[in-house]
Amino acid sequence: MSDRKILVTGASGKLGAQVVESLLKDLGVKPSQLIVTTRNAERLQTLAAQGVEVREADFFSAASLENAFQGADSMLLISMDATGPRTQAHLNAVAAAEKAGVDHIVYTSMGAAQSSPVVFAHEHAATENAINQSAIANATILRNNWYFENLPEYFASVLQTGHWLSSAGEGRVAQLSRKDLAFAAASALVKPAQGKVTLAMNGPQSLTHADMAKLIDKVLGTSTTMVHLTDEDYQAQLESFGLPAPIVDLCVTMDQHNRAQCSDGTSEAFETLTGKQPQPFEAWLQEHKADLIKLVA
Ligand SMILES: NC(=O)c1ccc[n+]([C@@H]2O[C@H](COP(=O)([O-])OP(=O)(O)OC[C@H]3O[C@@H](n4cnc5c(N)ncnc54)[C@H](OP(=O)(O)O)[C@@H]3O)[C@@H](O)[C@H]2O)c1
């Protein structure tokens, strides 16, 4: 392991915390090699106590960023979990990384970022473009597929109601776990830089929603009914539940994306990057069965 300084933004978040854990526990990075950023240093006191350097950085404060990124050789820019203003926030972070002399930037993008119909895809596309056009010598753009965790965190209604409303049709999605994606990001940070590359981070199987429903039923003992809808009917159903318009748009465009096979793919790039196979959906369901069962009505 070299003594390169590694910086992780968003280290207090769900993905960032797992990246930091992978760096320290799985990949042998020393706490003294690691810099983590947050808008509020108190959130990362536990890491500070372990000898990790904690710096404050707000993507909306361009001035704060250059100092915060100073001395970092490899840096992970975790996309902000907010749509709308995040393009400018990300562009601020890329510009600051360039000015601070970062040698390798890793970015968490999404599948088919340049062509996807998902409402927020343009934000990832703009960030990818800024990274590729920057003077930063090396970049690893990780086009992360959807997380298995979206099932309990955003689509728990599938488990709660036993009905999966979908306009994705026969679209295949190579989902994987957040933990595997965190390990992939950590692996990219410690690997020797290799110019600018864009890698699709996919799970080991590409499944339709109906395939996933069958595996959910097999592991959880549920009986999920697939409700296949057109985009228009899916939108009308979601609106009838009183969901806010941005959430409706997100769900409908996600299924357009899935139907267009924008998240189809294989896990070769993941395996080359990490040296391991990502966890299959059925194994993930088994691992989290006790928590998932609690969501079932
Ligand atoms: N592919 C998928 O299926 C999928 C699913 C879920 C999420 N995601 C994406 O994964 C990314 C990480 O998600 P997560 O679940 O880890 O998010 P999270 O737990 O909500 O954490 C968000 C992180 O962003 C940081 N942040 C927010 N605003 C910031 C700002 N103005 N300046 C600097 N840092 C800021 C926060 O840091 P502080 O509060 O400490 O400053 C926090 O660490 C997001 O882009 C999200 O969209 C993808």
The ligand as an ORCA input file, in Angstrom:
! r2SCAN-3c Opt
* xyz 0 1
  N     -28.027      3.881     -7.556
  C     -28.969      3.910     -6.620
  O     -29.890      3.099     -6.601
  C     -28.887      4.906     -5.515
  C     -29.706      4.748     -4.401
  C     -29.595      5.668     -3.352
  C     -28.695      6.720     -3.469
  N     -27.921      6.836     -4.588
  C     -26.955      7.924     -4.724
  O     -25.797      7.658     -3.945
  C     -25.270      8.884     -3.465
  C     -24.968      8.767     -1.986
  O     -26.140      8.440     -1.318
  P     -26.199      8.204      0.243
  O     -27.351      7.300      0.452
  O     -24.878      7.850      0.779
  O     -26.604      9.659      0.694
  P     -26.799     10.202      2.176
  O     -26.714      9.118      3.184
  O     -28.017     11.074      2.126
  O     -25.523     11.121      2.362
  C     -25.400     12.284      1.622
  C     -23.980     12.802      1.819
  O     -23.835     13.942      0.967
  C     -23.175     14.929      1.704
  N     -23.619     16.248      1.270
  C     -24.909     16.656      1.147
  N     -24.928     17.938      0.781
  C     -23.633     18.342      0.679
  C     -23.005     19.566      0.355
  N     -23.718     20.678      0.060
  N     -21.673     19.627      0.357
  C     -20.923     18.540      0.667
  N     -21.446     17.339      0.991
  C     -22.801     17.252      1.003
  C     -23.557     14.701      3.161
  O     -22.492     15.157      3.965
  P     -22.671     16.059      5.299
  O     -24.131     16.106      5.624
  O     -21.862     15.329      6.322
  O     -22.100     17.373      4.913
  C     -23.703     13.192      3.239
  O     -22.492     12.587      3.638
  C     -26.312      9.948     -3.815
  O     -25.912     10.627     -4.987
  C     -27.527      9.191     -4.174
  O     -28.301      9.840     -5.146
  C     -27.994      5.945     -5.604
*
